[in-house]
Amino acid sequence: MALRAASAFCVLFLLPGLVSAQTSAPPALFGPPVAVPSREIGPNGEVIFKIGKETTPPEVITKPEPIFPEEARHAKVSGITTLMIIVDAQGVPQDVHVVHSLAEMVKPKKQDAARALDTAALEAVKQYRFKPAMRDGKPVAVKMYVEVDFQIRRKLF
């Protein structure tokens, strides 16, 4: 009988006035308020905007297909690798990295093959080119997710 691992997440909200009935002033649990920036600064010092109402998403111009590694094909590993990228104001992917690996989803003996797919996804997405995201009529850098789907297709002949 196979056992499955289950995970559960619990979020606990503490209200300062309800934490302690013995003190008259609520305890300071979180410290002073901190300003949360509405945008980030990228690795090259550029401002990274969020795609939304004021910022249009970049459009793919060039999208080379990833090379399906023979190791993964032989191990019959397929699925989706999710990458996070910054598309700079020139439409070039920067800071490309895996955020959801296929190796997390396969049996240990197939993890090397799955990592080969992750590497193939990284190499392909680094070659993508985009029409940059726009904000107020100017090209800007944005952070976005890219999913690369690897599927084994049968030969018809």
Sequence and secondary structure as in RCSB ss.txt:
>XXXX:A:sequence
MALRAASAFCVLFLLPGLVSAQTSAPPALFGPPVAVPSREIGPNGEVIFKIGKETTPPEVITKPEPIFPEEARHA
KVSGITTLMIIVDAQGVPQDVHVVHSLAEMVKPKKQDAARALDTAALEAVKQYRFKPAMRDGKPVAVKMYVEVDF
QIRRKLF
>XXXX:A:secstr
               HHHH SS SS   SS S     SSEE TTS EEE SSSSEE  EEEE       HHHHHH
T  EEEEEEEEE TTS EEEEEEEE GGGSS GGGHHHHHHHHHHHHHHHHT EEE EEETTEEEEEEEEEEEEE
       
